[in-house]
């Protein structure tokens, strides 16, 4: 048999069909946002990092449902462009930009202060913004920039807005994590950039593990308030999260991803599901996979004693500044 005949072998055909099935599952989940009739008129939602990628499609969906949507972005130019695009596509003019740099706790405090002063309610908070592949850098607050952006900034933002969210109950907090949290480790010295190995997405994995752990603890603390908190895995998505990686890494990722990975719109589905689906009403402290199913997170994320410690350490570090 020549090697060309391999392509006609039943095993090759079966493998191809199986791969196509797996890819289809990866790209399309069972829940379709456009088939969900839930309206958000009279509701206010904040989406961080909403000027591009997954965050923009989450904000777009909320705006289509009639919500007052606040895009929390670092870039004024890109944020303004996103607001314009969402308004034009949804015919909803109640879409607004508020600037925040999640790597700066001062910026987070200023943003939260403005929201509390301007907004009467906050029904949905989506902690979407994240970075990966950043070089070693310590912020002016003394934290590793990836931990500040991905964990401590969103953690502080959520806690500063918590009273407003509780007053608006029923309300939902959604934090984008990643299946890569299962590769993460907990070492609290990492927050200050100590003992960190900067190799590909190792730091990102650690931050995403902290996201899941602290979201679970937040859910426990919010029991009985009418506010739910869940973490989600969006899937493997074609976004700009790898913009700080070497060119060859981005080239390979984009080449493979164009065939097999989710688009940003598809990657937004699990977050939208957590934020609006009737099935998620009252559901809290869960980790939602990219197909909108509840799955168990990593064992470390299910350690309640560790969750309490992680939450308290994060509280102490962010309250000092």
N, C-alpha and C positions, 0 to 999 in steps of 0.2 A: 504494500500500500504506500503510495507516495504521500508526502506530507500534506499535499493539497486535498487529498481525500479525507483528511481529518475533519474538514469542514462539513463533510456529508455524513459523518458518523453520528448515530443517534445520540451518543453522549454529548457531542458538541451542540446539537440542536436542543437537547434538554437543558444544558448549561446556559445556553443563550436565552431560552424561555424563562428559566429561573432568574437569571440576572435581570431580565426585563421586568419581571414581576416585582423583584426587590426594589428596583429603581422606581417603579410606579408607586409602590407603597411609600417610598421615601419622599416622592414629590407630591403625592396627593393623599391627604388624610381623609377620614370618613366624614368629617364635619366641614360643611361649606358655609362660610360667613355670609355669602350672598343669599343663601336659602334661609338664613336666620332672620326672623322678622322683628326682633327686639329693637325698640326705639330708645333713644337716649335724650329725647327732648327734655329740657330742664335740668339735665345732668352736666356736670363739669368734669373734664378729664385732663390729666397732665401726662405727657409722654416725653421722656428724656431722650435726647439723641434723635429727635424726630425730623431732622432736616434731610435724612437720606436713609436708604436701606429699609430694614424691617420697621424701624420706628416711624418712618414716613407713611408706610402702608397701614400701620396700626392707627395713626392719627387720621388718615384718610377714611378708614372704615368708621371711626367714631364720628367724624364730621358727616358722613353719609347718613348716619343714624340720628342726626340732629343735635349732637352734643355741642356744648361750648368746649373747644379744644385748645389747650395751651401747649405749644411746642417749646420744650425746654432745651435750648441749644447753646453751644459755645460760639458758633460762628454767626454773626449778625447777617452777613451777606447770604450765606446758604440757608439760614433759617427764614429770612425774608422771602427768598425764592420759593421755599417749600410752602410757606403760608399762602403765597399767591397761587401756586399750583393747586393746592388743596381747595382753596376757595373757588377757583374756576371749575374744578372737576365736580364739586359737590353742591355748588350754589349756596354754600353755607358761609356767610360772612363772619360768623362768630368763631373764627379761628385766629389765634394770636401767638405772637412770639414773645418769649421772655428769656433773657440771656442768663446762662449759668455755666460755670466751669467746674465740673464735679471733682477735679483734682485739687481744687482750692476750697477749703472749708469756709473761708471768709465769703467766697462767692456763693456757696451753698446757703449760708446764713442770710445773705442779702436777698437772694432769690426767694427763700422761704418767707422772709419778712414781708416782701412785696406781695406774695400770694396771699398771705394771711390778711394783709391790709385791704387787698382788692377783691378777694373772692369771698362770697357768702357761704360757699359749700365746695366740697371736693369729693366726688363719688368714685373716681377711678384714678389710681396712680400706677403708671407703668414705668418701672425702672428698666429701661431698655439700653441706654448708652453704655458702651464698654469699649476697651481698647485691647489689642493683643500685639505682642512683638515689639513693644517699646524698649529702647535701650535703657540701661540703668540710669536712674535719675531720682534725686530726692527733692520733694516739693519744699516750699518755704515753711510748711507745717511740720516738716521732718519725717514725711512718709514716702515710701516708694511710690512712684507716680502711678503704676498700674494698680496697686492696692488702693490708693486714694481714689482713683477714677472709677474702678470697678466695684469696690466694696465700701470703703469708709465714707465716700461722698454720698452715694445712694443711701447708705445706712443712716447718715445724719439727716439727709433730706426727708426720708420717710418719718423719722422720729420728730423732726421739727413740725411736720405737717399732720402729725397723728391726731392731735386734738380736733383740728378742722375736719379730718376724715371721719373721726368717731361721731362728731356732731352731725355728719351728713349720712350716717348709716340708714339703710344698708349701703355698704361701700366695699370696694375691692382693691387690693394691692397685688400687683403682678410684677414679679422680678424675673427677668430673663437670665437663666443660668446656662448650662451646657452639659451634655452627656460627658464632656471632658472633666467635669467635677470629680468623676470617679477616679481620675488619675491624680487628683490634687492631694496635698498634705496640709496638715494644720501645724504651723509653727508661728507663734505670735511675734517672734523676732522679725518675721518676714515683713510685718507692717512698716518697720523702719528701714527696710531694705537689707537687713542682715541675713546671712546664711542663704541667700537666694542664688539659684543657678539659672542664669539667663540663657536658656537654650530653647529655641522655637517657642512653643506655647506653654512651657512649664509654669511660668508665673501666672499666666491666664488661668490655667487649670486650678491653681491654688485659690485664686480670687473667686472663681465660680463655685468652689466648694464652700467658701465662707458665705456666699450668697444663699446657697441652699440651707446651710446650717442656721443662719440667722433668720431667714424667712420662716423656718419651722418654729423657732423659738418665739418669734413675733406672733405667729398664729396662736401659739399656746397662751401668750400674754393677752391676746385680744379676744379670747373665748368669752362669749356672752355680750360682746359690744355691738354685734351686727356687722363687724368689719372682718373680711376674710383676707388671708395672705397666702399666696401660692407661688411656687417657682416653676418655670417652664423651660423645656428644651425645644428650641425652634427647628432643629434639624441641621443638616449640613447645608449652609446657605451661601449663595453667591452675594456677598456684601463687601463693603470697604473695610471690614474689620482687620484685614491683612495688609492694610496700606503701609504699615511700618516694616513689613518683612522684605527680605532681599527680592530683587526683581525676578530672579529665576524661580523662587518659591511661588510668587504671585502668578507667574506665567504658567507653571505646572498646575497650580490650583484652578486657575481660570480655564485651562485647556480641558482638564478632567471635569471640572464643575459644569461647563457648558453642556455636557452630555448627561451627567448623573445627579448633580446637586439641585437643590431647590432654588427658585428665584426668591428675591426678597419678599415679593407679594405672598408666595406660598409659605415662606418662613414666618410670616406674621400671623398665620392662622391659629397656632396654638395659644399665642398671647391674647388674641381677640376672643378666642373661645373662653379662656379664663376670665376675661373682663366682662363679657356680655351674655354668654350662653345661660339659658335658664337652668340647664343641667348642673351648672356650677354654683347655683344659689345656695349659700350656707356651707359650701365645701371649703375647707381651710386646712392649711398645713400639709398640702399635697405637692408632689412633684409630677408635673404633667409632661408626657413625652410629646414628640413632634407629631404623632398621629392623634393627639388629643385624648390619650388614655392615661390613667393614673398608674404609675409604676413606682417601684421602690428606688429611692436614691441610694447612693453609696452607704455602706455601713457607718462610716464616720458621721454622715449627715443624719443618722438615726440615733446617735448617741446623745441622750437628753442632758446628761451632765456636761458634756463638751459644749452643747448648744448654749447652756446657761453661762458657761465660762466665756465662750466666744462673744456672746451678746454683751456681757458685762465688760469685757476688755474693750470692745468696740465703743461702748458707751463712755467708758473712762477716757479713752484716747480722744474721742471727738468732743467731749464736754470740756476738756481742758483748754480748747482753742476757740 
